[in-house]
Amino acid sequence: MKGKLRLIAVVFALTSCASAPKISYYTFDMDSSGAAKPSVNLVVEGVRTTDALGRGQLMIQASPTRIEYYATAQWAGDLAGLVGEKLTAVFGPTVEGRRTLLLTVMVLSCEQVDVTGGAEARMKLAVSMRDPAEKTGRLPLLEKTYEASRPVARPAAGAVVEGLSLCAEEIAGEIAADAAAL
């Protein structure tokens, strides 16, 4: 009798492990659309995220007061690192002889937002720009919060990440335009 119970317990344990959901990993599209054409070198020197975004799972703003996470959709790496990599890809390589501005970024939102009739991808970045060549190189030349959102075809992780990639491109274009005016 004990042997049968043990066998049943082992079979149950094995089948419960076998039915674990498959995790899907996502990253931004690191190809640049070329929309952001900075006239200065923009170097991302640091990116941070909020605690809620630092979990590794894709976040859903289900209501103004409630957040959720996709159970099986995760970022392929640290979200701060992925945002920094995406911005760097969009800004392109540094060009010798150009003024260089350093950016520090705080990711305030990078998520799916449930809205009436569907969902949208939303990204919000607080950016600080400074010129290390100036005497006041530690003081920011500009501090600004940028926000972009895109409707997504369906509320699914893959569609949301595609939308977030486009949001990052849009924000990078706005950063480049502001940097050119400094």
C-alpha atoms as one frame of an Amber mdcrd trajectory, in Angstrom:
protein
   0.000   0.000   0.000   2.819   2.410   0.929   4.580   1.524  -2.306   1.463
   2.408  -4.341   1.114   5.740  -2.544   4.760   6.533  -3.176   4.399   5.666
  -6.847   1.304   7.864  -7.147   3.124  10.731  -5.423   6.126  10.396  -7.745
   3.906  10.274 -10.859   1.951  13.306  -9.621   5.165  15.250  -8.942   6.578
  14.436 -12.382   3.399  15.380 -14.235   3.038  18.638 -12.339   6.608  19.610
 -13.314   6.009  18.636 -16.921   2.997  20.942 -17.153   4.877  24.105 -16.116
   4.175  26.912 -18.582   6.843  27.803 -21.124   8.448  31.213 -20.507   8.834
  33.509 -23.529  11.612  36.108 -23.546  11.390  39.492 -25.267  13.702  42.313
 -26.253  13.316  45.518 -28.214  13.890  45.649 -31.941  17.481  46.924 -31.842
  17.459  48.053 -35.472  17.106  51.798 -35.830  14.472  53.237 -38.131  16.796
  56.172 -38.770  14.115  58.631 -37.653  16.342  60.122 -34.938  19.163  61.979
 -36.616  21.121  63.559 -33.790  23.371  66.483 -34.720  25.407  65.833 -31.556
  26.770  62.626 -30.070  24.302  61.264 -27.544  25.865  58.777 -25.147  23.687
  56.879 -22.698  25.772  56.690 -19.542  23.223  55.217 -17.179  19.683  53.838
 -17.072  17.624  52.921 -14.021  14.103  51.569 -13.585  11.463  51.767 -10.924
  11.127  48.788  -8.585   7.883  47.715 -10.279   9.628  47.515 -13.662  12.718
  45.791 -12.302  11.030  42.419 -11.813  11.882  41.052 -15.247   8.297  40.363
 -16.262   6.354  42.505 -18.723   4.055  44.792 -16.786   0.383  45.510 -17.456
  -1.325  48.659 -16.128  -4.731  47.000 -15.707  -6.375  50.083 -14.179  -5.194
  53.425 -12.829  -4.581  51.765  -9.461  -3.703  48.156 -10.330  -0.746  46.563
 -12.074  -0.317  42.985 -13.183   2.430  41.040 -14.910   2.406  38.544 -17.752
   2.934  35.149 -16.151   4.990  33.694 -19.002   6.460  36.789 -20.696   9.765
  38.161 -19.451  12.402  40.577 -20.654  15.439  38.832 -22.152  17.664  40.881
 -19.852  17.612  43.709 -17.385  15.048  46.272 -18.621  17.365  49.200 -17.838
  20.087  47.620 -19.967  17.670  46.899 -22.815  16.382  50.497 -22.850  19.965
  51.799 -22.846  20.886  49.451 -25.682  17.839  50.508 -27.727  18.538  54.237
 -27.294  22.202  53.714 -28.170  21.198  51.829 -31.325  18.813  54.599 -32.363
  21.310  57.424 -31.686  23.964  55.604 -33.680  27.723  55.637 -33.277  29.592
  58.706 -32.071  31.035  60.976 -34.748  34.466  62.481 -34.173  34.452  66.268
 -33.914  30.841  66.532 -32.749  29.761  67.825 -29.376  28.996  64.968 -26.976
  26.165  65.013 -24.473  25.765  62.386 -21.770  22.328  61.057 -20.894  21.074
  59.494 -17.698  17.659  57.902 -17.943  15.042  56.762 -15.461  12.455  54.386
 -16.954   9.175  55.467 -15.378   6.945  53.227 -17.471   7.447  50.554 -20.099
   4.287  48.540 -20.163   1.003  47.488 -21.624  -1.849  49.773 -20.601  -5.348
  48.339 -20.791  -7.665  50.928 -22.331 -11.266  50.870 -23.454 -11.440  48.699
 -26.548  -7.980  47.146 -26.250  -4.491  47.967 -25.121  -1.585  50.240 -25.868
   2.155  50.185 -25.349   3.378  53.064 -23.199   6.898  54.251 -22.398   7.860
  57.162 -20.185  11.494  58.182 -19.652  12.910  60.908 -17.406  16.101  62.091
 -19.104  18.916  64.290 -17.864  21.415  65.697 -20.396  24.802  67.119 -19.534
  27.888  68.288 -21.382  31.052  66.885 -19.794  33.194  69.437 -21.687  31.667
  72.420 -19.884  32.939  73.680 -16.531  29.561  72.869 -15.064  29.653  69.402
 -16.658  28.031  67.822 -13.623  24.983  70.082 -13.883  22.271  69.076 -16.337
  21.673  71.215 -19.399  18.219  69.717 -19.686  15.965  67.565 -17.542  12.794
  66.428 -19.234  10.265  63.616 -19.160   9.364  62.061 -22.499   6.322  59.899
 -23.079   5.033  57.935 -26.056   2.218  55.457 -26.533   1.036  53.285 -29.397
  -2.121  51.228 -29.820  -1.347  47.526 -30.196  -3.140  45.112 -32.508  -3.972
  42.821 -29.600  -3.171  42.725 -25.895  -0.357  40.181 -26.198   3.251  40.414
 -25.055   4.771  40.280 -28.552   2.539  43.053 -29.889   3.208  45.186 -26.822
   6.994  44.836 -27.165   6.768  45.822 -30.850   4.800  48.900 -29.770   7.345
  49.691 -27.056  10.156  49.533 -29.638   8.312  52.164 -31.680   7.754  54.271
 -28.548  11.500  54.192 -27.841  12.209  55.323 -31.426   9.780  58.231 -31.052
  11.261  59.307 -27.716  14.805  59.059 -29.102  13.790  61.397 -31.933  12.454
  63.930 -29.432  15.639  63.672 -27.343  17.774  64.236 -30.452  15.720  67.310
 -31.400  16.033  68.778 -27.901  19.771  68.077 -27.838  20.229  69.901 -31.155
  18.623  73.002 -29.656  21.052  73.180 -26.714
